[in-house]
């Protein structure tokens, strides 16, 4: 059996690696082949999972959350928070006490794609007597994801929503 077949056999049949033919491999060429086959398998597995997650998310978005195989599958709309204008945020954070050169230095350190911790931003706004929501709306914007996001909930977990705990297997949320 060649190396690729051995790796596939171990992966498909859940054989123990310790007692396999792979233990006899010592040549770098053989080990690199072994690793490449495993990498390809990981890529394919991830691709299949992403495909299934997208389809499940579309289904639960349309028909409602469902409990299956001990997990609750729910849909959520994903987004990323981004800073609208980093210079303005830095000026606000420092109460406009910086020169343009210092702002450039700060941006060089934190990067152009810096996003503040929302709780920290809210705390600073509150400490300054400002409405945190207004501050967020002033400096940040939500960019919604195009692809649906699947949320998998363990209904037995401490933080599972009550509605998820009450679903029976195969039942959908109203």
Helices and strands as residue ranges (DSSP letters): H 3-13, G 21-24, H 28-63, E 66-68, E 71-76, E 79-83, H 86-93, H 100-110, H 118-127, H 132-139, E 140-144, E 149-154, H 162-166
